């Protein structure tokens, strides 16, 4: 069984370009600032944790695409 998967370069580029949407990124930054200042409500803490999980999952999806494209850092 082969471990090679073929995919169009456009698809790989699209996966490598995945990011949080601007509004989501802005919300994460606002929550992180409030967290740094000790001002998060329990609801906001749960929201921040959910955003962090989404961000980590995006990074895990992007990593192989970046490797295929030769854009990884040592």
PQR file of N, CA, C, O and H, with PARSE charges and radii, in Angstrom:
ATOM      1  N   UNK A   1       0.839  -1.181   0.000 -0.4000 1.5000
ATOM      2  CA  UNK A   1       0.000   0.000   0.000 -0.0000 2.0000
ATOM      3  C   UNK A   1       0.883   1.243   0.000  0.5500 1.7000
ATOM      4  O   UNK A   1       1.767   1.382   0.846 -0.5500 1.4000
ATOM      5  N   UNK A   2       0.651   2.117  -0.920 -0.4000 1.5000
ATOM      6  CA  UNK A   2       1.450   3.327  -1.064 -0.0000 2.0000
ATOM      7  C   UNK A   2       1.042   4.381  -0.043  0.5500 1.7000
ATOM      8  O   UNK A   2      -0.136   4.511   0.292 -0.5500 1.4000
ATOM      9  H   UNK A   2      -0.067   2.005  -1.607  0.4000 1.0000
ATOM     10  N   UNK A   3       2.020   5.129   0.447 -0.4000 1.5000
ATOM     11  CA  UNK A   3       1.722   6.218   1.379 -0.0000 2.0000
ATOM     12  C   UNK A   3       1.779   7.574   0.685  0.5500 1.7000
ATOM     13  O   UNK A   3       1.810   8.612   1.346 -0.5500 1.4000
ATOM     14  H   UNK A   3       2.977   5.023   0.175  0.4000 1.0000
ATOM     15  N   UNK A   4       1.791   7.566  -0.625 -0.4000 1.5000
ATOM     16  CA  UNK A   4       1.841   8.801  -1.402 -0.0000 2.0000
ATOM     17  C   UNK A   4       0.425   9.200  -1.795  0.5500 1.7000
ATOM     18  O   UNK A   4      -0.357   8.384  -2.284 -0.5500 1.4000
ATOM     19  H   UNK A   4       1.765   6.722  -1.162  0.4000 1.0000
ATOM     20  N   UNK A   5       0.117  10.456  -1.574 -0.4000 1.5000
ATOM     21  CA  UNK A   5      -1.181  10.996  -1.969 -0.0000 2.0000
ATOM     22  C   UNK A   5      -0.921  12.131  -2.941  0.5500 1.7000
ATOM     23  O   UNK A   5      -0.102  13.012  -2.678 -0.5500 1.4000
ATOM     24  H   UNK A   5       0.752  11.119  -1.177  0.4000 1.0000
ATOM     25  N   UNK A   6      -1.610  12.106  -4.049 -0.4000 1.5000
ATOM     26  CA  UNK A   6      -1.460  13.180  -5.027 -0.0000 2.0000
ATOM     27  C   UNK A   6      -2.602  14.168  -4.866  0.5500 1.7000
ATOM     28  O   UNK A   6      -3.743  13.788  -4.604 -0.5500 1.4000
ATOM     29  H   UNK A   6      -2.275  11.390  -4.263  0.4000 1.0000
ATOM     30  N   UNK A   7      -2.273  15.443  -5.028 -0.4000 1.5000
ATOM     31  CA  UNK A   7      -3.286  16.498  -4.942 -0.0000 2.0000
ATOM     32  C   UNK A   7      -2.866  17.641  -5.847  0.5500 1.7000
ATOM     33  O   UNK A   7      -1.673  17.885  -6.024 -0.5500 1.4000
ATOM     34  H   UNK A   7      -1.346  15.751  -5.241  0.4000 1.0000
ATOM     35  N   UNK A   8      -3.830  18.342  -6.419 -0.4000 1.5000
ATOM     36  CA  UNK A   8      -3.488  19.496  -7.247 -0.0000 2.0000
ATOM     37  C   UNK A   8      -2.777  20.561  -6.409  0.5500 1.7000
ATOM     38  O   UNK A   8      -3.120  20.776  -5.246 -0.5500 1.4000
ATOM     39  H   UNK A   8      -4.799  18.143  -6.275  0.4000 1.0000
ATOM     40  N   UNK A   9      -1.806  21.213  -6.995 -0.4000 1.5000
ATOM     41  CA  UNK A   9      -1.035  22.234  -6.283 -0.0000 2.0000
ATOM     42  C   UNK A   9      -1.933  23.355  -5.770  0.5500 1.7000
ATOM     43  O   UNK A   9      -1.669  23.927  -4.713 -0.5500 1.4000
ATOM     44  H   UNK A   9      -1.528  21.039  -7.940  0.4000 1.0000
ATOM     45  N   UNK A  10      -2.998  23.672  -6.514 -0.4000 1.5000
ATOM     46  CA  UNK A  10      -3.931  24.716  -6.057 -0.0000 2.0000
ATOM     47  C   UNK A  10      -4.587  24.335  -4.731  0.5500 1.7000
ATOM     48  O   UNK A  10      -4.796  25.186  -3.867 -0.5500 1.4000
ATOM     49  H   UNK A  10      -3.213  23.207  -7.373  0.4000 1.0000
ATOM     50  N   UNK A  11      -4.907  23.062  -4.581 -0.4000 1.5000
ATOM     51  CA  UNK A  11      -5.501  22.593  -3.333 -0.0000 2.0000
ATOM     52  C   UNK A  11      -4.491  22.706  -2.194  0.5500 1.7000
ATOM     53  O   UNK A  11      -4.831  23.158  -1.101 -0.5500 1.4000
ATOM     54  H   UNK A  11      -4.738  22.371  -5.283  0.4000 1.0000
ATOM     55  N   UNK A  12      -3.266  22.301  -2.447 -0.4000 1.5000
ATOM     56  CA  UNK A  12      -2.224  22.376  -1.421 -0.0000 2.0000
ATOM     57  C   UNK A  12      -1.974  23.832  -1.029  0.5500 1.7000
ATOM     58  O   UNK A  12      -1.824  24.141   0.153 -0.5500 1.4000
ATOM     59  H   UNK A  12      -2.989  21.934  -3.335  0.4000 1.0000
ATOM     60  N   UNK A  13      -1.930  24.722  -2.016 -0.4000 1.5000
ATOM     61  CA  UNK A  13      -1.757  26.159  -1.739 -0.0000 2.0000
ATOM     62  C   UNK A  13      -2.917  26.690  -0.895  0.5500 1.7000
ATOM     63  O   UNK A  13      -2.705  27.477   0.027 -0.5500 1.4000
ATOM     64  H   UNK A  13      -2.052  24.471  -2.976  0.4000 1.0000
ATOM     65  N   UNK A  14      -4.129  26.265  -1.207 -0.4000 1.5000
ATOM     66  CA  UNK A  14      -5.302  26.721  -0.452 -0.0000 2.0000
ATOM     67  C   UNK A  14      -5.239  26.262   1.000  0.5500 1.7000
ATOM     68  O   UNK A  14      -5.550  27.024   1.915 -0.5500 1.4000
ATOM     69  H   UNK A  14      -4.301  25.625  -1.956  0.4000 1.0000
ATOM     70  N   UNK A  15      -4.839  25.022   1.200 -0.4000 1.5000
ATOM     71  CA  UNK A  15      -4.712  24.504   2.564 -0.0000 2.0000
ATOM     72  C   UNK A  15      -3.615  25.262   3.308  0.5500 1.7000
ATOM     73  O   UNK A  15      -3.787  25.610   4.476 -0.5500 1.4000
ATOM     74  H   UNK A  15      -4.586  24.403   0.456  0.4000 1.0000
ATOM     75  N   UNK A  16      -2.503  25.518   2.648 -0.4000 1.5000
ATOM     76  CA  UNK A  16      -1.399  26.246   3.279 -0.0000 2.0000
ATOM     77  C   UNK A  16      -1.796  27.671   3.653  0.5500 1.7000
ATOM     78  O   UNK A  16      -1.229  28.250   4.579 -0.5500 1.4000
ATOM     79  H   UNK A  16      -2.364  25.236   1.699  0.4000 1.0000
ATOM     80  N   UNK A  17      -2.756  28.232   2.947 -0.4000 1.5000
ATOM     81  CA  UNK A  17      -3.177  29.618   3.186 -0.0000 2.0000
ATOM     82  C   UNK A  17      -4.271  29.738   4.248  0.5500 1.7000
ATOM     83  O   UNK A  17      -4.699  30.848   4.562 -0.5500 1.4000
ATOM     84  H   UNK A  17      -3.217  27.761   2.194  0.4000 1.0000
ATOM     85  N   UNK A  18      -4.724  28.629   4.797 -0.4000 1.5000
ATOM     86  CA  UNK A  18      -5.790  28.696   5.800 -0.0000 2.0000
ATOM     87  C   UNK A  18      -5.370  29.545   6.990  0.5500 1.7000
ATOM     88  O   UNK A  18      -4.246  29.441   7.480 -0.5500 1.4000
ATOM     89  H   UNK A  18      -4.377  27.727   4.542  0.4000 1.0000
ATOM     90  N   UNK A  19      -6.280  30.376   7.442 -0.4000 1.5000
ATOM     91  CA  UNK A  19      -6.063  31.248   8.601 -0.0000 2.0000
ATOM     92  C   UNK A  19      -7.422  31.486   9.262  0.5500 1.7000
ATOM     93  O   UNK A  19      -8.471  31.233   8.669 -0.5500 1.4000
ATOM     94  H   UNK A  19      -7.194  30.461   7.044  0.4000 1.0000
ATOM     95  N   UNK A  20      -7.380  31.969  10.481 -0.4000 1.5000
ATOM     96  CA  UNK A  20      -8.618  32.443  11.080 -0.0000 2.0000
ATOM     97  C   UNK A  20      -9.100  33.640  10.271  0.5500 1.7000
ATOM     98  O   UNK A  20      -8.283  34.407   9.762 -0.5500 1.4000
ATOM     99  H   UNK A  20      -6.528  32.175  10.963  0.4000 1.0000
ATOM    100  N   UNK A  21     -10.407  33.812  10.145 -0.4000 1.5000
ATOM    101  CA  UNK A  21     -10.890  35.011   9.461 -0.0000 2.0000
ATOM    102  C   UNK A  21     -10.510  36.253  10.272  0.5500 1.7000
ATOM    103  O   UNK A  21     -10.306  36.155  11.482 -0.5500 1.4000
ATOM    104  H   UNK A  21     -11.071  33.189  10.559  0.4000 1.0000
ATOM    105  N   UNK A  22     -10.413  37.411   9.628 -0.4000 1.5000
ATOM    106  CA  UNK A  22      -9.993  38.631  10.337 -0.0000 2.0000
ATOM    107  C   UNK A  22     -10.799  38.923  11.607  0.5500 1.7000
ATOM    108  O   UNK A  22     -10.225  39.308  12.625 -0.5500 1.4000
ATOM    109  H   UNK A  22     -10.579  37.490   8.645  0.4000 1.0000
ATOM    110  N   UNK A  23     -12.109  38.745  11.556 -0.4000 1.5000
ATOM    111  CA  UNK A  23     -12.920  38.999  12.762 -0.0000 2.0000
ATOM    112  C   UNK A  23     -12.571  38.022  13.878  0.5500 1.7000
ATOM    113  O   UNK A  23     -12.515  38.401  15.048 -0.5500 1.4000
ATOM    114  H   UNK A  23     -12.575  38.433  10.729  0.4000 1.0000
ATOM    115  N   UNK A  24     -12.336  36.766  13.512 -0.4000 1.5000
ATOM    116  CA  UNK A  24     -11.954  35.773  14.508 -0.0000 2.0000
ATOM    117  C   UNK A  24     -10.601  36.084  15.112  0.5500 1.7000
ATOM    118  O   UNK A  24     -10.411  35.974  16.323 -0.5500 1.4000
ATOM    119  H   UNK A  24     -12.381  36.459  12.561  0.4000 1.0000
ATOM    120  N   UNK A  25      -9.660  36.473  14.264 -0.4000 1.5000
ATOM    121  CA  UNK A  25      -8.325  36.830  14.740 -0.0000 2.0000
ATOM    122  C   UNK A  25      -8.392  38.033  15.676  0.5500 1.7000
ATOM    123  O   UNK A  25      -7.722  38.060  16.709 -0.5500 1.4000
ATOM    124  H   UNK A  25      -9.814  36.562  13.280  0.4000 1.0000
ATOM    125  N   UNK A  26      -9.200  39.023  15.313 -0.4000 1.5000
ATOM    126  CA  UNK A  26      -9.351  40.209  16.164 -0.0000 2.0000
ATOM    127  C   UNK A  26      -9.968  39.830  17.508  0.5500 1.7000
ATOM    128  O   UNK A  26      -9.575  40.354  18.550 -0.5500 1.4000
ATOM    129  H   UNK A  26      -9.744  39.001  14.474  0.4000 1.0000
ATOM    130  N   UNK A  27     -10.934  38.919  17.475 -0.4000 1.5000
ATOM    131  CA  UNK A  27     -11.570  38.487  18.718 -0.0000 2.0000
ATOM    132  C   UNK A  27     -10.575  37.749  19.605  0.5500 1.7000
ATOM    133  O   UNK A  27     -10.553  37.957  20.818 -0.5500 1.4000
ATOM    134  H   UNK A  27     -11.253  38.493  16.629  0.4000 1.0000
ATOM    135  N   UNK A  28      -9.762  36.898  19.018 -0.4000 1.5000
ATOM    136  CA  UNK A  28      -8.744  36.182  19.794 -0.0000 2.0000
ATOM    137  C   UNK A  28      -7.787  37.174  20.441  0.5500 1.7000
ATOM    138  O   UNK A  28      -7.449  37.038  21.617 -0.5500 1.4000
ATOM    139  H   UNK A  28      -9.779  36.728  18.033  0.4000 1.0000
ATOM    140  N   UNK A  29      -7.353  38.164  19.683 -0.4000 1.5000
ATOM    141  CA  UNK A  29      -6.431  39.168  20.238 -0.0000 2.0000
ATOM    142  C   UNK A  29      -7.073  39.925  21.402  0.5500 1.7000
ATOM    143  O   UNK A  29      -6.430  40.162  22.424 -0.5500 1.4000
ATOM    144  H   UNK A  29      -7.627  38.275  18.728  0.4000 1.0000
ATOM    145  N   UNK A  30      -8.338  40.300  21.241 -0.4000 1.5000
ATOM    146  CA  UNK A  30      -9.037  41.013  22.314 -0.0000 2.0000
ATOM    147  C   UNK A  30      -9.155  40.137  23.560  0.5500 1.7000
ATOM    148  O   UNK A  30      -8.925  40.601  24.677 -0.5500 1.4000
ATOM    149  H   UNK A  30      -8.861  40.107  20.411  0.4000 1.0000
ATOM    150  N   UNK A  31      -9.511  38.876  23.361 -0.4000 1.5000
ATOM    151  CA  UNK A  31      -9.623  37.962  24.496 -0.0000 2.0000
ATOM    152  C   UNK A  31      -8.270  37.724  25.152  0.5500 1.7000
ATOM    153  O   UNK A  31      -8.182  37.638  26.377 -0.5500 1.4000
ATOM    154  H   UNK A  31      -9.698  38.500  22.454  0.4000 1.0000
ATOM    155  N   UNK A  32      -7.219  37.617  24.353 -0.4000 1.5000
ATOM    156  CA  UNK A  32      -5.883  37.413  24.919 -0.0000 2.0000
ATOM    157  C   UNK A  32      -5.452  38.628  25.738  0.5500 1.7000
ATOM    158  O   UNK A  32      -4.845  38.480  26.799 -0.5500 1.4000
ATOM    159  H   UNK A  32      -7.290  37.686  23.358  0.4000 1.0000
ATOM    160  N   UNK A  33      -5.765  39.828  25.248 -0.4000 1.5000
ATOM    161  CA  UNK A  33      -5.441  41.039  26.009 -0.0000 2.0000
ATOM    162  C   UNK A  33      -6.188  41.052  27.341  0.5500 1.7000
ATOM    163  O   UNK A  33      -5.609  41.350  28.386 -0.5500 1.4000
ATOM    164  H   UNK A  33      -6.258  39.948  24.386  0.4000 1.0000
ATOM    165  N   UNK A  34      -7.470  40.728  27.293 -0.4000 1.5000
ATOM    166  CA  UNK A  34      -8.261  40.691  28.530 -0.0000 2.0000
ATOM    167  C   UNK A  34      -7.736  39.609  29.478  0.5500 1.7000
ATOM    168  O   UNK A  34      -7.732  39.796  30.694 -0.5500 1.4000
ATOM    169  H   UNK A  34      -7.941  40.486  26.445  0.4000 1.0000
ATOM    170  N   UNK A  35      -7.300  38.492  28.924 -0.4000 1.5000
ATOM    171  CA  UNK A  35      -6.747  37.417  29.740 -0.0000 2.0000
ATOM    172  C   UNK A  35      -5.458  37.867  30.422  0.5500 1.7000
ATOM    173  O   UNK A  35      -5.247  37.606  31.606 -0.5500 1.4000
ATOM    174  H   UNK A  35      -7.303  38.340  27.936  0.4000 1.0000
ATOM    175  N   UNK A  36      -4.598  38.548  29.658 -0.4000 1.5000
ATOM    176  CA  UNK A  36      -3.337  39.050  30.218 -0.0000 2.0000
ATOM    177  C   UNK A  36      -3.603  39.988  31.392  0.5500 1.7000
ATOM    178  O   UNK A  36      -2.859  40.004  32.373 -0.5500 1.4000
ATOM    179  H   UNK A  36      -4.770  38.760  28.696  0.4000 1.0000
ATOM    180  N   UNK A  37      -4.670  40.765  31.276 -0.4000 1.5000
ATOM    181  CA  UNK A  37      -5.019  41.725  32.329 -0.0000 2.0000
ATOM    182  C   UNK A  37      -5.907  41.120  33.411  0.5500 1.7000
ATOM    183  O   UNK A  37      -6.361  41.829  34.310 -0.5500 1.4000
ATOM    184  H   UNK A  37      -5.274  40.752  30.479  0.4000 1.0000
ATOM    185  N   UNK A  38      -6.158  39.812  33.330 -0.4000 1.5000
ATOM    186  CA  UNK A  38      -6.972  39.133  34.335 -0.0000 2.0000
ATOM    187  C   UNK A  38      -8.433  39.553  34.322  0.5500 1.7000
ATOM    188  O   UNK A  38      -9.086  39.554  35.366 -0.5500 1.4000
ATOM    189  H   UNK A  38      -5.789  39.236  32.600  0.4000 1.0000
ATOM    190  N   UNK A  39      -8.952  39.909  33.156 -0.4000 1.5000
ATOM    191  CA  UNK A  39     -10.311  40.439  33.064 -0.0000 2.0000
ATOM    192  C   UNK A  39     -11.293  39.509  32.351  0.5500 1.7000
ATOM    193  O   UNK A  39     -12.403  39.930  32.028 -0.5500 1.4000
ATOM    194  H   UNK A  39      -8.422  39.908  32.308  0.4000 1.0000
ATOM    195  N   UNK A  40     -10.917  38.278  32.102 -0.4000 1.5000
ATOM    196  CA  UNK A  40     -11.816  37.370  31.379 -0.0000 2.0000
ATOM    197  C   UNK A  40     -12.921  36.842  32.284  0.5500 1.7000
ATOM    198  O   UNK A  40     -12.675  36.436  33.420 -0.5500 1.4000
ATOM    199  H   UNK A  40     -10.015  37.936  32.364  0.4000 1.0000
ATOM    200  N   UNK A  41     -14.133  36.855  31.763 -0.4000 1.5000
ATOM    201  CA  UNK A  41     -15.239  36.189  32.446 -0.0000 2.0000
ATOM    202  C   UNK A  41     -15.111  34.688  32.170  0.5500 1.7000
ATOM    203  O   UNK A  41     -14.379  34.289  31.264 -0.5500 1.4000
ATOM    204  H   UNK A  41     -14.333  37.184  30.840  0.4000 1.0000
ATOM    205  N   UNK A  42     -15.809  33.863  32.933 -0.4000 1.5000
ATOM    206  CA  UNK A  42     -15.771  32.420  32.645 -0.0000 2.0000
ATOM    207  C   UNK A  42     -16.219  32.108  31.212  0.5500 1.7000
ATOM    208  O   UNK A  42     -15.651  31.230  30.561 -0.5500 1.4000
ATOM    209  H   UNK A  42     -16.404  34.187  33.669  0.4000 1.0000
ATOM    210  N   UNK A  43     -17.226  32.819  30.726 -0.4000 1.5000
ATOM    211  CA  UNK A  43     -17.689  32.617  29.352 -0.0000 2.0000
ATOM    212  C   UNK A  43     -16.586  32.967  28.360  0.5500 1.7000
ATOM    213  O   UNK A  43     -16.354  32.229  27.402 -0.5500 1.4000
ATOM    214  H   UNK A  43     -17.687  33.532  31.255  0.4000 1.0000
ATOM    215  N   UNK A  44     -15.903  34.097  28.586 -0.4000 1.5000
ATOM    216  CA  UNK A  44     -14.829  34.517  27.682 -0.0000 2.0000
ATOM    217  C   UNK A  44     -13.654  33.549  27.732  0.5500 1.7000
ATOM    218  O   UNK A  44     -13.004  33.303  26.715 -0.5500 1.4000
ATOM    219  H   UNK A  44     -16.092  34.697  29.364  0.4000 1.0000
ATOM    220  N   UNK A  45     -13.382  33.001  28.909 -0.4000 1.5000
ATOM    221  CA  UNK A  45     -12.301  32.017  29.017 -0.0000 2.0000
ATOM    222  C   UNK A  45     -12.623  30.791  28.169  0.5500 1.7000
ATOM    223  O   UNK A  45     -11.757  30.282  27.457 -0.5500 1.4000
ATOM    224  H   UNK A  45     -13.910  33.200  29.734  0.4000 1.0000
ATOM    225  N   UNK A  46     -13.856  30.321  28.241 -0.4000 1.5000
ATOM    226  CA  UNK A  46     -14.271  29.171  27.428 -0.0000 2.0000
ATOM    227  C   UNK A  46     -14.204  29.518  25.944  0.5500 1.7000
ATOM    228  O   UNK A  46     -13.800  28.692  25.125 -0.5500 1.4000
ATOM    229  H   UNK A  46     -14.559  30.734  28.819  0.4000 1.0000
ATOM    230  N   UNK A  47     -14.602  30.741  25.601 -0.4000 1.5000
ATOM    231  CA  UNK A  47     -14.540  31.175  24.204 -0.0000 2.0000
ATOM    232  C   UNK A  47     -13.098  31.204  23.715  0.5500 1.7000
ATOM    233  O   UNK A  47     -12.805  30.743  22.612 -0.5500 1.4000
ATOM    234  H   UNK A  47     -14.930  31.412  26.266  0.4000 1.0000
ATOM    235  N   UNK A  48     -12.198  31.744  24.530 -0.4000 1.5000
ATOM    236  CA  UNK A  48     -10.784  31.797  24.147 -0.0000 2.0000
ATOM    237  C   UNK A  48     -10.225  30.391  23.968  0.5500 1.7000
ATOM    238  O   UNK A  48      -9.496  30.130  23.011 -0.5500 1.4000
ATOM    239  H   UNK A  48     -12.436  32.119  25.426  0.4000 1.0000
ATOM    240  N   UNK A  49     -10.558  29.496  24.872 -0.4000 1.5000
ATOM    241  CA  UNK A  49     -10.088  28.113  24.751 -0.0000 2.0000
ATOM    242  C   UNK A  49     -10.586  27.476  23.457  0.5500 1.7000
ATOM    243  O   UNK A  49      -9.852  26.725  22.815 -0.5500 1.4000
ATOM    244  H   UNK A  49     -11.150  29.708  25.649  0.4000 1.0000
ATOM    245  N   UNK A  50     -11.818  27.766  23.073 -0.4000 1.5000
ATOM    246  CA  UNK A  50     -12.362  27.229  21.821 -0.0000 2.0000
ATOM    247  C   UNK A  50     -11.618  27.803  20.620  0.5500 1.7000
ATOM    248  O   UNK A  50     -11.296  27.070  19.684 -0.5500 1.4000
ATOM    249  H   UNK A  50     -12.414  28.376  23.595  0.4000 1.0000
ATOM    250  N   UNK A  51     -11.341  29.108  20.636 -0.4000 1.5000
ATOM    251  CA  UNK A  51     -10.588  29.729  19.539 -0.0000 2.0000
ATOM    252  C   UNK A  51      -9.184  29.140  19.446  0.5500 1.7000
ATOM    253  O   UNK A  51      -8.679  28.906  18.348 -0.5500 1.4000
ATOM    254  H   UNK A  51     -11.602  29.703  21.395  0.4000 1.0000
ATOM    255  N   UNK A  52      -8.558  28.903  20.589 -0.4000 1.5000
ATOM    256  CA  UNK A  52      -7.214  28.314  20.589 -0.0000 2.0000
ATOM    257  C   UNK A  52      -7.263  26.920  19.974  0.5500 1.7000
ATOM    258  O   UNK A  52      -6.377  26.550  19.203 -0.5500 1.4000
ATOM    259  H   UNK A  52      -8.969  29.093  21.480  0.4000 1.0000
ATOM    260  N   UNK A  53      -8.280  26.155  20.306 -0.4000 1.5000
ATOM    261  CA  UNK A  53      -8.413  24.811  19.728 -0.0000 2.0000
ATOM    262  C   UNK A  53      -8.590  24.882  18.210  0.5500 1.7000
ATOM    263  O   UNK A  53      -7.983  24.102  17.476 -0.5500 1.4000
ATOM    264  H   UNK A  53      -9.000  26.455  20.932  0.4000 1.0000
ATOM    265  N   UNK A  54      -9.411  25.803  17.746 -0.4000 1.5000
ATOM    266  CA  UNK A  54      -9.601  25.982  16.301 -0.0000 2.0000
ATOM    267  C   UNK A  54      -8.276  26.356  15.647  0.5500 1.7000
ATOM    268  O   UNK A  54      -7.911  25.804  14.609 -0.5500 1.4000
ATOM    269  H   UNK A  54      -9.904  26.437  18.343  0.4000 1.0000
ATOM    270  N   UNK A  55      -7.563  27.291  16.255 -0.4000 1.5000
ATOM    271  CA  UNK A  55      -6.282  27.741  15.707 -0.0000 2.0000
ATOM    272  C   UNK A  55      -5.269  26.598  15.645  0.5500 1.7000
ATOM    273  O   UNK A  55      -4.543  26.457  14.661 -0.5500 1.4000
ATOM    274  H   UNK A  55      -7.859  27.739  17.098  0.4000 1.0000
ATOM    275  N   UNK A  56      -5.224  25.788  16.696 -0.4000 1.5000
ATOM    276  CA  UNK A  56      -4.312  24.642  16.706 -0.0000 2.0000
ATOM    277  C   UNK A  56      -4.677  23.643  15.611  0.5500 1.7000
ATOM    278  O   UNK A  56      -3.792  23.091  14.957 -0.5500 1.4000
ATOM    279  H   UNK A  56      -5.814  25.903  17.496  0.4000 1.0000
ATOM    280  N   UNK A  57      -5.957  23.411  15.410 -0.4000 1.5000
ATOM    281  CA  UNK A  57      -6.387  22.486  14.356 -0.0000 2.0000
ATOM    282  C   UNK A  57      -6.033  23.015  12.972  0.5500 1.7000
ATOM    283  O   UNK A  57      -5.635  22.248  12.095 -0.5500 1.4000
ATOM    284  H   UNK A  57      -6.675  23.860  15.942  0.4000 1.0000
ATOM    285  N   UNK A  58      -6.176  24.311  12.774 -0.4000 1.5000
ATOM    286  CA  UNK A  58      -5.772  24.906  11.499 -0.0000 2.0000
ATOM    287  C   UNK A  58      -4.276  24.688  11.284  0.5500 1.7000
ATOM    288  O   UNK A  58      -3.850  24.332  10.185 -0.5500 1.4000
ATOM    289  H   UNK A  58      -6.500  24.934  13.486  0.4000 1.0000
ATOM    290  N   UNK A  59      -3.484  24.899  12.326 -0.4000 1.5000
ATOM    291  CA  UNK A  59      -2.036  24.707  12.213 -0.0000 2.0000
ATOM    292  C   UNK A  59      -1.697  23.260  11.860  0.5500 1.7000
ATOM    293  O   UNK A  59      -0.791  23.009  11.066 -0.5500 1.4000
ATOM    294  H   UNK A  59      -3.830  25.188  13.218  0.4000 1.0000
ATOM    295  N   UNK A  60      -2.419  22.313  12.447 -0.4000 1.5000
ATOM    296  CA  UNK A  60      -2.166  20.900  12.153 -0.0000 2.0000
ATOM    297  C   UNK A  60      -2.535  20.544  10.716  0.5500 1.7000
ATOM    298  O   UNK A  60      -1.884  19.702  10.099 -0.5500 1.4000
ATOM    299  H   UNK A  60      -3.155  22.516  13.093  0.4000 1.0000
ATOM    300  N   UNK A  61      -3.561  21.171  10.190 -0.4000 1.5000
ATOM    301  CA  UNK A  61      -3.961  20.927   8.800 -0.0000 2.0000
ATOM    302  C   UNK A  61      -2.970  21.584   7.840  0.5500 1.7000
ATOM    303  O   UNK A  61      -2.644  21.020   6.796 -0.5500 1.4000
ATOM    304  H   UNK A  61      -4.090  21.855  10.692  0.4000 1.0000
ATOM    305  N   UNK A  62      -2.497  22.772   8.197 -0.4000 1.5000
ATOM    306  CA  UNK A  62      -1.581  23.516   7.329 -0.0000 2.0000
ATOM    307  C   UNK A  62      -0.187  22.898   7.262  0.5500 1.7000
ATOM    308  O   UNK A  62       0.465  22.963   6.220 -0.5500 1.4000
ATOM    309  H   UNK A  62      -2.763  23.230   9.045  0.4000 1.0000
ATOM    310  N   UNK A  63       0.273  22.307   8.345 -0.4000 1.5000
ATOM    311  CA  UNK A  63       1.658  21.840   8.437 -0.0000 2.0000
ATOM    312  C   UNK A  63       2.078  20.926   7.286  0.5500 1.7000
ATOM    313  O   UNK A  63       3.121  21.173   6.681 -0.5500 1.4000
ATOM    314  H   UNK A  63      -0.257  22.254   9.192  0.4000 1.0000
ATOM    315  N   UNK A  64       1.319  19.885   6.958 -0.4000 1.5000
ATOM    316  CA  UNK A  64       1.753  19.037   5.839 -0.0000 2.0000
ATOM    317  C   UNK A  64       1.776  19.782   4.505  0.5500 1.7000
ATOM    318  O   UNK A  64       2.653  19.547   3.674 -0.5500 1.4000
ATOM    319  H   UNK A  64       0.471  19.684   7.449  0.4000 1.0000
ATOM    320  N   UNK A  65       0.814  20.679   4.305 -0.4000 1.5000
ATOM    321  CA  UNK A  65       0.789  21.446   3.053 -0.0000 2.0000
ATOM    322  C   UNK A  65       2.014  22.345   2.959  0.5500 1.7000
ATOM    323  O   UNK A  65       2.629  22.453   1.898 -0.5500 1.4000
ATOM    324  H   UNK A  65       0.102  20.870   4.980  0.4000 1.0000
ATOM    325  N   UNK A  66       2.365  22.981   4.053 -0.4000 1.5000
ATOM    326  CA  UNK A  66       3.556  23.833   4.060 -0.0000 2.0000
ATOM    327  C   UNK A  66       4.812  23.008   3.808  0.5500 1.7000
ATOM    328  O   UNK A  66       5.726  23.459   3.119 -0.5500 1.4000
ATOM    329  H   UNK A  66       1.866  22.892   4.915  0.4000 1.0000
ATOM    330  N   UNK A  67       4.858  21.801   4.365 -0.4000 1.5000
ATOM    331  CA  UNK A  67       6.015  20.931   4.152 -0.0000 2.0000
ATOM    332  C   UNK A  67       6.127  20.561   2.675  0.5500 1.7000
ATOM    333  O   UNK A  67       7.209  20.625   2.093 -0.5500 1.4000
ATOM    334  H   UNK A  67       4.116  21.435   4.925  0.4000 1.0000
ATOM    335  N   UNK A  68       5.006  20.174   2.076 -0.4000 1.5000
ATOM    336  CA  UNK A  68       5.010  19.806   0.650 -0.0000 2.0000
ATOM    337  C   UNK A  68       5.484  20.982  -0.198  0.5500 1.7000
ATOM    338  O   UNK A  68       6.205  20.793  -1.178 -0.5500 1.4000
ATOM    339  H   UNK A  68       4.126  20.122   2.549  0.4000 1.0000
ATOM    340  N   UNK A  69       5.086  22.177   0.172 -0.4000 1.5000
ATOM    341  CA  UNK A  69       5.464  23.374  -0.584 -0.0000 2.0000
ATOM    342  C   UNK A  69       6.869  23.874  -0.240  0.5500 1.7000
ATOM    343  O   UNK A  69       7.353  24.833  -0.841 -0.5500 1.4000
ATOM    344  H   UNK A  69       4.500  22.331   0.968  0.4000 1.0000
ATOM    345  N   UNK A  70       7.517  23.227   0.720 -0.4000 1.5000
ATOM    346  CA  UNK A  70       8.868  23.628   1.106 -0.0000 2.0000
ATOM    347  C   UNK A  70       8.914  24.917   1.898  0.5500 1.7000
ATOM    348  O   UNK A  70       9.905  25.645   1.847 -0.5500 1.4000
ATOM    349  H   UNK A  70       7.124  22.447   1.207  0.4000 1.0000
ATOM    350  N   UNK A  71       7.845  25.205   2.632 -0.4000 1.5000
ATOM    351  CA  UNK A  71       7.767  26.462   3.386 -0.0000 2.0000
ATOM    352  C   UNK A  71       7.890  26.271   4.886  0.5500 1.7000
ATOM    353  O   UNK A  71       7.505  27.149   5.657 -0.5500 1.4000
ATOM    354  H   UNK A  71       7.040  24.614   2.673  0.4000 1.0000
ATOM    355  N   UNK A  72       8.417  25.144   5.304 -0.4000 1.5000
ATOM    356  CA  UNK A  72       8.564  24.920   6.735 -0.0000 2.0000
ATOM    357  C   UNK A  72       9.871  25.509   7.214  0.5500 1.7000
ATOM    358  O   UNK A  72      10.828  25.657   6.454 -0.5500 1.4000
ATOM    359  H   UNK A  72       8.730  24.430   4.677  0.4000 1.0000
ATOM    360  N   UNK A  73       9.889  25.838   8.478 -0.4000 1.5000
ATOM    361  CA  UNK A  73      11.117  26.355   9.091 -0.0000 2.0000
ATOM    362  C   UNK A  73      11.822  25.207   9.796  0.5500 1.7000
ATOM    363  O   UNK A  73      11.173  24.305  10.325 -0.5500 1.4000
ATOM    364  H   UNK A  73       9.111  25.718   9.095  0.4000 1.0000
ATOM    365  N   UNK A  74      13.133  25.239   9.804 -0.4000 1.5000
ATOM    366  CA  UNK A  74      13.864  24.164  10.504 -0.0000 2.0000
ATOM    367  C   UNK A  74      13.638  24.201  11.997  0.5500 1.7000
ATOM    368  O   UNK A  74      14.180  23.369  12.724 -0.5500 1.4000
ATOM    369  H   UNK A  74      13.661  25.972   9.375  0.4000 1.0000
TER
END
